[in-house]
Amino acid sequence: MEVKCRVWIEKDGEHVLGKGGAEILKAIEEFKSISKAAKHLGMSYRFAWMYINRIEEVMGVKIVERERGGKEGGKTILTTEGKKLLEFYESAEKVCKNALKSLTDK
């Protein structure tokens, strides 16, 4: 028998970040591009963009920093707040998984 759980972060009762959003942020960190991150995850650019905008709206801070154009094209990176949010989510997920693991190990 297994026990499962889902982790998400809310602020003032509004959804901020779940597993899918964390995957978007991780992919942005890896590819330095919302477009490449969305493509890698098999989702539309629009969906990824709207998810990020929603996080920023609820949190009231910038989660990503965008630079346009140039020879090498634009790039997107996580802000300090974006990195902290992703780390917080990953820590919460790890704590939950370890707690559940300790139940099933008994």
C-alpha positions as CSV (number, residue, x, y, z in Angstrom):
1,M,0.0,0.0,0.0
2,E,1.2,3.5,-0.8
3,V,0.2,7.0,0.4
4,K,0.5,9.8,-2.1
5,C,0.2,13.6,-1.9
6,R,0.4,16.6,-4.0
7,V,2.2,19.7,-3.0
8,W,1.3,23.3,-4.1
9,I,2.0,26.7,-2.8
10,E,-0.8,29.3,-2.1
11,K,-0.7,32.9,-1.1
12,D,-3.8,34.4,0.6
13,G,-5.8,31.4,-0.6
14,E,-4.7,31.8,-4.3
15,H,-2.7,29.1,-6.2
16,V,0.9,30.2,-6.8
17,L,2.9,27.1,-7.8
18,G,2.3,23.4,-8.2
19,K,4.3,20.6,-9.9
20,G,3.7,21.8,-13.4
21,G,4.7,25.4,-12.6
22,A,7.8,24.1,-10.8
23,E,8.7,22.2,-14.0
24,I,8.2,25.4,-16.1
25,L,10.5,27.3,-13.7
26,K,13.2,24.5,-13.8
27,A,13.0,24.4,-17.6
28,I,13.4,28.2,-17.9
29,E,16.4,28.0,-15.6
30,E,17.9,25.2,-17.8
31,F,17.1,26.7,-21.3
32,K,17.1,30.4,-20.5
33,S,14.0,30.7,-22.7
34,I,10.2,30.4,-22.1
35,S,9.7,29.2,-25.6
36,K,12.4,26.5,-25.3
37,A,11.1,25.5,-21.9
38,A,7.5,25.2,-23.1
39,K,8.6,23.1,-26.1
40,H,10.7,20.8,-24.0
41,L,7.8,20.2,-21.6
42,G,5.3,19.7,-24.5
43,M,3.1,22.7,-23.7
44,S,2.3,25.9,-25.5
45,Y,4.3,29.0,-25.1
46,R,1.1,30.8,-24.3
47,F,0.3,28.4,-21.4
48,A,3.8,28.8,-19.9
49,W,3.7,32.6,-20.3
50,M,0.2,32.9,-18.7
51,Y,1.3,30.6,-15.8
52,I,4.3,32.8,-15.1
53,N,2.2,36.0,-15.3
54,R,-0.3,34.5,-12.9
55,I,2.5,33.7,-10.4
56,E,3.8,37.2,-10.7
57,E,0.3,38.7,-10.2
58,V,-0.4,36.7,-7.1
59,M,3.0,37.1,-5.6
60,G,3.4,40.7,-6.5
61,V,7.0,40.3,-7.6
62,K,8.8,39.4,-10.8
63,I,9.6,35.7,-11.1
64,V,11.4,35.9,-14.4
65,E,13.6,38.6,-16.1
66,R,13.2,38.8,-19.8
67,E,15.7,40.3,-22.3
68,R,14.7,40.7,-25.9
69,G,16.4,40.2,-29.2
70,G,20.0,40.8,-30.1
71,K,22.3,38.6,-32.2
72,E,21.7,35.6,-30.0
73,G,18.0,36.2,-29.5
74,G,16.2,36.9,-26.3
75,K,16.6,35.1,-23.0
76,T,14.7,34.6,-19.8
77,I,16.1,33.9,-16.4
78,L,14.7,33.4,-13.0
79,T,14.9,36.3,-10.6
80,T,16.1,35.9,-7.1
81,E,12.5,35.7,-6.0
82,G,11.8,33.1,-8.7
83,K,14.7,30.9,-7.5
84,K,13.6,31.2,-3.9
85,L,10.0,30.2,-4.9
86,L,11.3,27.1,-6.8
87,E,13.6,26.1,-3.9
88,F,10.7,26.6,-1.4
89,Y,8.5,24.3,-3.5
90,E,11.2,21.7,-3.9
91,S,11.9,21.7,-0.2
92,A,8.2,21.3,0.7
93,E,7.9,18.5,-1.8
94,K,10.9,16.7,-0.4
95,V,9.6,17.1,3.2
96,C,6.2,15.6,2.2
97,K,7.8,12.7,0.3
98,N,10.1,11.9,3.2
99,A,7.2,12.0,5.6
100,L,5.2,9.6,3.5
101,K,8.2,7.3,2.9
102,S,8.6,7.0,6.7
103,L,5.0,5.8,6.9
104,T,5.3,3.2,4.2
105,D,8.7,2.0,5.5
106,K,7.1,0.8,8.8
